[in-house]
Amino acid sequence: MKHLFREPLVHFIILGGLLFAGHSLWQRHVSKADYTITVSPDEMERQATIFAGENRRQPTDEDLQALLFAYVEEQALMREASRMGLGDDDTIIRRRLAQKMRFMIEDVDPPKQPDEATLETWFNANVNKFVKPETRSFSHIYFSPEKHGKNLNVNLEKVRGIVDEADWESLGDPFMLKREFTRLSTIDVSRLFGADFAAGVFNAETTGWQGPIDSAFGRHLVRIDATTPKIVPKLEDVRAAVIREWQDESQRAANTQRLKDLIQKYKVVVEDVETQDDEAQESKVKDAE
């Protein structure tokens, strides 16, 4: 009997049996855990908090029972769907999981307020973000190309000759927008009328009627009513805004770096078209053989 226990084959059989028994016990434990839905007090508190936020009242006992049933139902459906592989290659699920992971990466404390030297250096490099651009207030008389056709320039010149003496608001053609605009920047004017019109307005003389100036709508006579020059602020004048902008930029940079660090944990392999074509060709050859 002692001689039998010294045989390597017996040792192998015993070890295999132990491994098989251990694996069976582990599989049974995992299977039991997979089919066990545990509802912790913290989870019920979380469900109650969500309910209160959505319904603006605390849940009753009946509400809590309904929340409990809904949670158990969700867990059972989710686990069954996972076992069946229903979430595999599902774009919506992938995007939702990626979104939640992004929230976790970005859910950190905002950067602390910078010291004075850092803030001043950053402000000097980004002062254009806080510059108030030149603005102009203007009135205009509109001429429609569709209405005047070939006589557009002739009619425009007639109006130019009487505009200083007549009620200017009665001249020209109806316009879908206003006839007077107040304190618009070149970006504002460009957005409303087009870039060419904005350039014409900001290059126009500040006295009398100017033009014609072309827009996306037609032609205009323009009068500059007021001009506010560009203002380049000092740091002390916009300190609060500069700190907010610095913190936002620092937060974005930190989030980007955390995402890069996460991605660097993975090996990325991008197959080119030629590689895929070669593999497809090899597959066809094997099938033919």
ROMILUM-388289 format. One record per residue: x, y, z of N, C-alpha, C in turn; residue in one letter. Coordinates in pm, whole numbers, plus 50000, padded with zeros to 5 digits. Layout:
# residues N
SITE  n_px  n_py  n_pz  ca_px  ca_py  ca_pz  c_px  c_py  c_pz  res
SITE  X  Y  Z  X  Y  Z  X  Y  Z  A
...
***
This chain:
# residues 289
SITE  n_px  n_py  n_pz  ca_px  ca_py  ca_pz  c_px  c_py  c_pz  res
SITE  50083  49879  50000  50000  50000  50000  50087  50126  50000  M
SITE  50193  50123  50085  50283  50237  50089  50353  50254  49956  K
SITE  50387  50138  49893  50453  50143  49763  50361  50208  49659  H
SITE  50229  50183  49672  50133  50239  49577  50128  50392  49586  L
SITE  50134  50444  49709  50127  50590  49727  50254  50660  49680  F
SITE  50362  50581  49659  50485  50642  49610  50487  50657  49458  R
SITE  50389  50597  49390  50387  50602  49245  50349  50744  49196  E
SITE  50426  50800  49099  50395  50933  49044  50255  50940  48984  P
SITE  50212  50833  48921  50080  50834  48859  49970  50854  48964  L
SITE  49991  50791  49080  49893  50808  49187  49891  50952  49236  V
SITE  50011  51007  49251  50019  51149  49291  49945  51238  49192  H
SITE  49964  51209  49064  49901  51290  48958  49749  51278  48966  F
SITE  49700  51153  48990  49556  51132  48997  49496  51204  49117  I
SITE  49566  51195  49232  49516  51262  49353  49513  51413  49334  I
SITE  49623  51467  49278  49631  51612  49255  49522  51657  49158  L
SITE  49503  51579  49052  49396  51612  48957  49260  51610  49021  G
SITE  49237  51511  49107  49109  51505  49176  49086  51624  49266  G
SITE  49191  51665  49337  49180  51782  49424  49151  51908  49343  L
SITE  49221  51921  49231  49198  52038  49146  49056  52039  49092  L
SITE  49009  51922  49050  48873  51912  48997  48770  51947  49104  F
SITE  48793  51895  49226  48700  51924  49335  48701  52072  49369  A
SITE  48822  52130  49373  48831  52272  49404  48764  52357  49297  G
SITE  48786  52319  49171  48724  52394  49062  48573  52384  49068  H
SITE  48521  52265  49100  48377  52245  49110  48318  52330  49221  S
SITE  48390  52332  49337  48341  52415  49449  48341  52563  49412  L
SITE  48447  52606  49342  48457  52746  49302  48347  52783  49202  W
SITE  48324  52693  49105  48220  52718  49006  48084  52725  49073  Q
SITE  48062  52638  49174  47936  52640  49247  47920  52772  49323  R
SITE  48032  52820  49381  48029  52946  49454  47999  53062  49359  H
SITE  48068  53062  49244  48046  53169  49146  47904  53166  49093  V
SITE  47856  53044  49062  47720  53030  49010  47618  53078  49113  S
SITE  47641  53043  49241  47550  53087  49346  47551  53239  49359  K
SITE  47671  53299  49349  47682  53445  49358  47614  53511  49240  A
SITE  47626  53450  49120  47562  53506  49001  47411  53509  49016  D
SITE  47356  53414  49088  47211  53405  49103  47164  53459  49237  Y
SITE  47247  53537  49301  47210  53602  49427  47207  53752  49408  T
SITE  47092  53813  49430  47076  53958  49418  47071  54016  49558  I
SITE  47172  54091  49594  47182  54149  49728  47144  54297  49720  T
SITE  47049  54338  49801  47004  54477  49806  47051  54536  49939  V
SITE  47152  54618  49935  47210  54674  50057  47130  54797  50101  S
SITE  47142  54832  50231  47078  54957  50277  47125  55079  50199  P
SITE  47254  55081  50162  47306  55194  50084  47237  55204  49949  D
SITE  47210  55089  49888  47142  55090  49758  47000  55142  49772  E
SITE  46929  55099  49875  46792  55147  49896  46791  55297  49928  M
SITE  46893  55342  50002  46903  55485  50031  46927  55564  49902  E
SITE  47011  55507  49814  47038  55572  49685  46912  55579  49601  R
SITE  46835  55469  49599  46710  55467  49524  46611  55569  49580  Q
SITE  46605  55579  49713  46514  55675  49776  46554  55819  49745  A
SITE  46685  55844  49741  46734  55978  49709  46698  56016  49566  T
SITE  46715  55923  49473  46679  55948  49334  46529  55974  49322  I
SITE  46450  55894  49393  46304  55910  49390  46265  56049  49441  F
SITE  46326  56091  49553  46293  56221  49612  46330  56334  49517  A
SITE  46444  56320  49449  46486  56425  49355  46394  56435  49235  G
SITE  46345  56321  49186  46260  56321  49067  46116  56360  49100  E
SITE  46069  56325  49222  45928  56346  49256  45906  56459  49356  N
SITE  46016  56515  49407  46009  56627  49502  45930  56591  49628  R
SITE  45943  56467  49672  45884  56423  49799  45955  56295  49842  R
SITE  45947  56264  49969  46008  56142  50020  45921  56022  49984  Q
SITE  45982  55907  49953  45903  55789  49917  45827  55733  50036  P
SITE  45706  55684  50011  45627  55614  50113  45673  55468  50120  T
SITE  45613  55391  50213  45646  55248  50222  45613  55176  50092  D
SITE  45499  55212  50032  45462  55150  49904  45562  55186  49795  E
SITE  45607  55312  49797  45708  55354  49698  45837  55275  49716  D
SITE  45878  55254  49841  46001  55179  49867  45988  55035  49820  L
SITE  45869  54975  49839  45848  54838  49790  45858  54834  49638  Q
SITE  45800  54936  49574  45807  54942  49428  45951  54962  49381  A
SITE  46026  55045  49452  46167  55067  49418  46248  54939  49435  L
SITE  46219  54866  49542  46288  54739  49567  46261  54640  49453  L
SITE  46132  54627  49417  46097  54534  49310  46162  54575  49179  F
SITE  46162  54705  49149  46221  54754  49024  46371  54726  49019  A
SITE  46439  54742  49133  46583  54716  49138  46613  54568  49115  Y
SITE  46536  54479  49184  46556  54335  49167  46526  54294  49023  V
SITE  46420  54350  48967  46385  54320  48829  46496  54361  48734  E
SITE  46549  54481  48756  46657  54532  48671  46781  54443  48680  E
SITE  46817  54403  48802  46934  54319  48821  46917  54183  48752  Q
SITE  46798  54123  48766  46773  53993  48705  46780  54002  48553  A
SITE  46715  54104  48496  46718  54121  48351  46859  54149  48300  L
SITE  46934  54233  48375  47069  54267  48333  47160  54144  48332  M
SITE  47149  54059  48436  47235  53941  48444  47201  53838  48337  R
SITE  47071  53821  48311  47030  53728  48207  47077  53778  48070  E
SITE  47064  53907  48048  47109  53964  47920  47259  53950  47904  A
SITE  47333  53966  48016  47479  53952  48011  47519  53809  47978  S
SITE  47448  53710  48038  47479  53569  48010  47452  53534  47864  R
SITE  47351  53598  47806  47317  53570  47667  47402  53652  47569  M
SITE  47487  53741  47625  47573  53821  47539  47500  53930  47462  G
SITE  47384  53974  47514  47306  54075  47443  47375  54211  47438  L
SITE  47469  54234  47530  47537  54363  47531  47659  54367  47441  G
SITE  47697  54252  47386  47815  54248  47300  47789  54327  47172  D
SITE  47888  54411  47136  47882  54489  47012  47758  54578  47005  D
SITE  47707  54620  47120  47593  54712  47123  47647  54855  47137  D
SITE  47627  54936  47035  47684  55071  47032  47634  55156  47148  T
SITE  47504  55149  47177  47447  55232  47284  47507  55196  47418  I
SITE  47522  55066  47446  47580  55023  47574  47725  55065  47583  I
SITE  47801  55048  47474  47942  55089  47475  47955  55238  47504  R
SITE  47872  55318  47439  47880  55463  47459  47842  55502  47601  R
SITE  47741  55434  47656  47698  55465  47792  47806  55431  47894  R
SITE  47869  55314  47877  47977  55276  47968  48095  55371  47956  L
SITE  48129  55408  47831  48239  55503  47810  48207  55638  47873  A
SITE  48080  55680  47862  48038  55807  47921  48052  55804  48073  Q
SITE  48010  55693  48135  48020  55681  48281  48167  55681  48325  K
SITE  48251  55614  48247  48394  55612  48281  48454  55752  48266  M
SITE  48410  55826  48165  48459  55962  48148  48417  56049  48267  R
SITE  48294  56031  48314  48248  56106  48431  48335  56075  48553  F
SITE  48373  55948  48567  48457  55910  48680  48596  55974  48669  M
SITE  48649  55979  48547  48780  56041  48528  48776  56189  48559  I
SITE  48666  56255  48517  48658  56401  48531  48600  56445  48664  E
SITE  48548  56352  48744  48485  56387  48871  48591  56402  48980  D
SITE  48666  56509  48970  48771  56536  49068  48759  56681  49113  V
SITE  48828  56714  49220  48824  56850  49272  48886  56947  49171  D
SITE  48828  57066  49157  48885  57163  49063  49023  57210  49111  P
SITE  49105  57259  49018  49239  57307  49057  49229  57420  49159  P
SITE  49327  57426  49246  49331  57534  49344  49364  57665  49275  K
SITE  49334  57774  49343  49361  57907  49286  49511  57924  49265  Q
SITE  49553  57973  49148  49696  57987  49120  49759  58099  49200  P
SITE  49891  58092  49214  49960  58203  49279  49966  58320  49182  D
SITE  50007  58435  49233  50002  58559  49155  50090  58553  49030  E
SITE  50209  58496  49043  50301  58490  48928  50243  58401  48818  A
SITE  50188  58287  48857  50129  58196  48758  50011  58262  48689  T
SITE  49927  58329  48767  49809  58394  48711  49848  58505  48614  L
SITE  49946  58584  48652  49988  58697  48567  50051  58646  48437  E
SITE  50133  58542  48447  50194  58485  48327  50087  58431  48232  T
SITE  49991  58360  48288  49884  58303  48205  49799  58413  48143  W
SITE  49770  58518  48220  49689  58629  48169  49758  58698  48052  F
SITE  49887  58721  48065  49961  58790  47958  49961  58706  47829  N
SITE  49961  58574  47844  49961  58486  47727  49821  58471  47667  A
SITE  49718  58504  47746  49580  58484  47699  49495  58610  47709  N
SITE  49561  58724  47704  49490  58850  47725  49380  58872  47621  V
SITE  49397  58816  47501  49296  58836  47396  49160  58778  47433  N
SITE  49159  58681  47525  49032  58625  47568  48948  58725  47646  K
SITE  49011  58828  47699  48941  58923  47786  48931  59063  47724  F
SITE  48981  59078  47603  48972  59206  47533  48828  59230  47491  V
SITE  48777  59348  47515  48646  59387  47465  48666  59451  47328  K
SITE  48615  59390  47222  48643  59441  47087  48571  59572  47059  P
SITE  48616  59639  46957  48549  59762  46912  48406  59728  46870  E
SITE  48313  59814  46906  48174  59797  46863  48128  59922  46790  T
SITE  48031  59902  46705  47973  60014  46632  47821  60005  46633  R
SITE  47760  60122  46648  47615  60134  46634  47589  60199  46498  S
SITE  47494  60146  46422  47473  60201  46288  47327  60188  46245  F
SITE  47292  60272  46148  47162  60264  46081  47187  60231  45936  S
SITE  47088  60172  45868  47111  60136  45728  46982  60146  45648  H
SITE  46999  60171  45520  46889  60172  45425  46915  60058  45327  I
SITE  46816  59972  45312  46834  59848  45235  46776  59861  45095  Y
SITE  46845  59801  44998  46799  59797  44859  46801  59652  44811  F
SITE  46685  59604  44770  46671  59464  44728  46709  59445  44582  S
SITE  46802  59356  44550  46838  59328  44411  46720  59273  44331  P
SITE  46634  59195  44393  46520  59137  44324  46420  59245  44280  E
SITE  46405  59347  44362  46307  59451  44332  46359  59550  44229  K
SITE  46485  59588  44239  46538  59695  44153  46606  59642  44027  H
SITE  46657  59519  44032  46720  59460  43915  46833  59546  43861  G
SITE  46828  59577  43729  46935  59653  43664  46938  59798  43711  K
SITE  46830  59847  43767  46823  59987  43811  46869  60005  43956  N
SITE  46927  59898  44013  46964  59903  44155  47056  60021  44184  L
SITE  47166  60033  44111  47263  60140  44138  47204  60278  44112  N
SITE  47120  60290  44008  47058  60419  43976  46968  60464  44090  V
SITE  46882  60372  44137  46790  60407  44245  46865  60435  44375  N
SITE  46975  60362  44394  47054  60383  44514  47114  60524  44514  L
SITE  47162  60569  44398  47221  60703  44389  47115  60811  44411  E
SITE  46993  60787  44364  46886  60884  44387  46859  60902  44536  K
SITE  46855  60789  44607  46831  60795  44752  46948  60862  44821  V
SITE  47070  60834  44775  47187  60897  44838  47178  61050  44829  R
SITE  47120  61100  44721  47113  61245  44703  47013  61313  44794  G
SITE  46914  61237  44847  46813  61301  44931  46813  61251  45075  I
SITE  46899  61155  45105  46891  61091  45235  46914  61188  45350  V
SITE  47001  61285  45333  47028  61379  45442  46912  61475  45465  D
SITE  46825  61491  45366  46714  61586  45377  46583  61515  45409  E
SITE  46570  61388  45376  46444  61316  45391  46444  61233  45520  A
SITE  46325  61178  45549  46310  61083  45659  46370  60951  45614  D
SITE  46491  60920  45661  46565  60805  45606  46493  60672  45627  W
SITE  46411  60662  45733  46342  60535  45761  46237  60503  45656  E
SITE  46197  60602  45579  46096  60578  45474  46162  60544  45341  S
SITE  46292  60548  45334  46364  60523  45209  46405  60376  45198  L
SITE  46435  60337  45075  46480  60200  45053  46366  60100  45057  G
SITE  46400  59975  45081  46303  59866  45079  46285  59807  45219  D
SITE  46171  59741  45241  46151  59674  45371  46262  59572  45394  P
SITE  46298  59556  45523  46407  59465  45557  46361  59374  45670  F
SITE  46398  59245  45661  46352  59147  45759  46409  59171  45899  M
SITE  46527  59232  45907  46586  59263  46037  46561  59410  46071  L
SITE  46625  59458  46174  46604  59597  46215  46675  59694  46120  K
SITE  46643  59822  46131  46711  59925  46054  46821  59993  46136  R
SITE  46815  59972  46267  46917  60030  46356  46973  59922  46447  E
SITE  47105  59923  46465  47173  59825  46550  47267  59898  46645  F
SITE  47275  59847  46768  47351  59915  46872  47464  59828  46925  T
SITE  47583  59884  46927  47702  59826  46989  47725  59681  46947  R
SITE  47743  59660  46819  47774  59527  46767  47923  59519  46735  L
SITE  47982  59403  46766  48121  59378  46727  48125  59331  46582  S
SITE  48244  59321  46526  48256  59274  46388  48205  59130  46374  T
SITE  48220  59050  46481  48167  58913  46478  48015  58914  46475  I
SITE  47955  59003  46555  47809  59014  46557  47755  59056  46420  D
SITE  47817  59158  46361  47771  59208  46231  47790  59103  46123  V
SITE  47903  59033  46128  47931  58928  46030  47827  58817  46040  S
SITE  47787  58782  46160  47689  58677  46179  47552  58718  46122  R
SITE  47520  58846  46128  47390  58893  46080  47388  58922  45931  L
SITE  47497  58985  45881  47496  59036  45744  47600  58971  45652  F
SITE  47700  58904  45710  47808  58849  45629  47938  58924  45653  G
SITE  48049  58859  45620  48182  58915  45649  48210  59042  45569  A
SITE  48167  59049  45443  48194  59167  45360  48124  59291  45416  D
SITE  48001  59273  45460  47928  59386  45517  47994  59432  45647  F
SITE  48037  59336  45730  48103  59372  45856  48230  59450  45829  A
SITE  48309  59408  45731  48432  59480  45697  48399  59620  45650  A
SITE  48291  59635  45571  48252  59767  45522  48209  59858  45635  G
SITE  48133  59805  45730  48086  59887  45843  48203  59934  45928  V
SITE  48299  59845  45955  48408  59883  46045  48519  59960  45974  F
SITE  48511  59971  45841  48604  60056  45767  48541  60188  45725  N
SITE  48411  60203  45751  48337  60321  45707  48376  60443  45790  A
SITE  48359  60561  45730  48378  60686  45802  48271  60698  45910  E
SITE  48301  60774  46011  48209  60784  46125  48112  60901  46112  T
SITE  48111  60968  45998  48016  61078  45977  47942  61058  45845  T
SITE  47812  61085  45846  47732  61079  45725  47703  60938  45677  G
SITE  47628  60931  45568  47589  60804  45509  47699  60753  45418  W
SITE  47732  60626  45432  47840  60564  45356  47784  60453  45268  Q
SITE  47860  60419  45166  47820  60304  45085  47811  60337  44938  G
SITE  47758  60243  44864  47687  60124  44912  47781  60016  44967  P
SITE  47730  59941  45063  47801  59827  45120  47718  59702  45094  I
SITE  47780  59602  45036  47709  59478  45003  47699  59385  45123  D
SITE  47584  59318  45133  47564  59216  45237  47512  59089  45172  S
SITE  47481  58991  45252  47424  58868  45201  47282  58890  45149  A
SITE  47221  59004  45181  47084  59031  45142  47073  59121  45019  F
SITE  47169  59212  45004  47161  59308  44894  47262  59419  44917  G
SITE  47219  59546  44891  47308  59660  44907  47249  59756  45011  R
SITE  47338  59831  45077  47295  59917  45187  47370  60049  45183  H
SITE  47300  60153  45224  47365  60276  45267  47373  60269  45418  L
SITE  47487  60306  45475  47508  60287  45619  47554  60419  45681  V
SITE  47500  60446  45800  47545  60562  45879  47594  60512  46014  R
SITE  47717  60546  46048  47774  60506  46177  47724  60605  46282  I
SITE  47650  60555  46380  47592  60641  46483  47682  60655  46606  D
SITE  47760  60551  46638  47849  60558  46754  47955  60451  46742  A
SITE  48071  60480  46801  48182  60384  46800  48238  60371  46941  T
SITE  48254  60246  46986  48319  60220  47115  48451  60150  47087  T
SITE  48562  60213  47123  48692  60155  47090  48720  60026  47166  P
SITE  48815  59949  47114  48856  59824  47179  48917  59855  47316  K
SITE  48887  59770  47413  48938  59789  47549  49024  59668  47587  I
SITE  49151  59692  47617  49241  59587  47665  49250  59601  47817  V
SITE  49192  59509  47894  49184  59527  48039  49317  59496  48108  P
SITE  49327  59545  48230  49438  59507  48318  49393  59388  48403  K
SITE  49490  59316  48455  49459  59195  48532  49366  59224  48648  L
SITE  49390  59333  48721  49309  59361  48839  49164  59392  48803  E
SITE  49140  59433  48677  49003  59465  48636  48920  59341  48605  D
SITE  48987  59230  48572  48914  59108  48533  48966  58987  48609  V
SITE  49016  59008  48728  49081  58902  48804  48991  58779  48823  R
SITE  48866  58801  48865  48777  58688  48891  48754  58605  48764  A
SITE  48734  58673  48652  48712  58602  48525  48838  58527  48483  A
SITE  48955  58586  48507  49081  58522  48469  49102  58395  48553  V
SITE  49073  58402  48681  49088  58284  48768  48995  58172  48722  I
SITE  48870  58206  48691  48776  58104  48643  48825  58040  48514  R
SITE  48873  58122  48422  48920  58070  48294  49044  57984  48313  E
SITE  49134  58026  48400  49255  57948  48428  49219  57812  48489  W
SITE  49125  57813  48583  49084  57687  48646  49016  57595  48546  Q
SITE  48932  57651  48459  48865  57569  48357  48968  57507  48263  D
SITE  49064  57586  48219  49166  57536  48128  49253  57430  48196  E
SITE  49289  57454  48321  49369  57357  48395  49292  57227  48416  S
SITE  49161  57240  48444  49077  57122  48463  49070  57040  48334  Q
SITE  49051  57108  48221  49045  57037  48092  49176  56967  48062  R
SITE  49288  57034  48091  49419  56974  48066  49440  56852  48154  A
SITE  49398  56861  48281  49413  56747  48373  49326  56630  48328  A
SITE  49203  56659  48285  49114  56553  48236  49172  56485  48113  N
SITE  49227  56565  48022  49288  56510  47901  49406  56420  47936  T
SITE  49486  56462  48033  49602  56383  48072  49560  56252  48137  Q
SITE  49456  56256  48221  49408  56133  48285  49357  56035  48180  R
SITE  49289  56088  48078  49240  56002  47970  49356  55942  47891  L
SITE  49460  56023  47864  49578  55971  47795  49645  55861  47876  K
SITE  49658  55883  48007  49720  55782  48094  49641  55652  48090  D
SITE  49507  55664  48086  49422  55546  48081  49442  55470  47950  L
SITE  49446  55545  47840  49460  55483  47708  49596  55416  47693  I
SITE  49700  55474  47755  49835  55419  47742  49848  55281  47807  Q
SITE  49751  55242  47888  49754  55108  47949  49721  55001  47847  K
SITE  49670  55043  47731  49623  54947  47631  49712  54949  47507  Y
SITE  49726  54833  47449  49796  54821  47322  49695  54840  47210  K
SITE  49723  54933  47121  49631  54964  47012  49690  54911  46882  V
SITE  49618  54824  46814  49661  54768  46687  49559  54807  46581  V
SITE  49606  54879  46481  49520  54921  46371  49564  54849  46245  V
SITE  49482  54761  46197  49515  54687  46077  49487  54772  45954  E
SITE  49582  54770  45858  49559  54845  45736  49481  54759  45637  D
SITE  49439  54821  45528  49354  54753  45431  49427  54636  45368  V
SITE  49559  54656  45339  49635  54550  45273  49641  54425  45360  E
SITE  49659  54444  45492  49665  54330  45583  49533  54255  45582  T
SITE  49422  54330  45589  49292  54266  45588  49267  54192  45457  Q
SITE  49311  54254  45344  49293  54189  45214  49373  54060  45205  D
SITE  49497  54064  45260  49581  53944  45259  49517  53831  45338  D
SITE  49461  53868  45458  49398  53766  45540  49276  53707  45470  E
SITE  49199  53792  45403  49082  53744  45330  49124  53652  45216  A
SITE  49235  53690  45148  49283  53608  45038  49329  53471  45088  Q
SITE  49403  53471  45203  49449  53344  45260  49331  53256  45297  E
SITE  49224  53318  45349  49106  53242  45388  49042  53176  45266  S
SITE  49038  53252  45154  48978  53197  45032  49061  53080  44980  K
SITE  49195  53092  44989  49283  52984  44942  49260  52858  45023  V
SITE  49250  52875  45157  49229  52760  45245  49094  52694  45215  K
SITE  48992  52776  45191  48861  52721  45160  48864  52642  45030  D
SITE  48942  52695  44932  48951  52627  44802  49022  52494  44816  A
SITE  49124  52491  44905  49199  52367  44926  49113  52262  44996  E
***
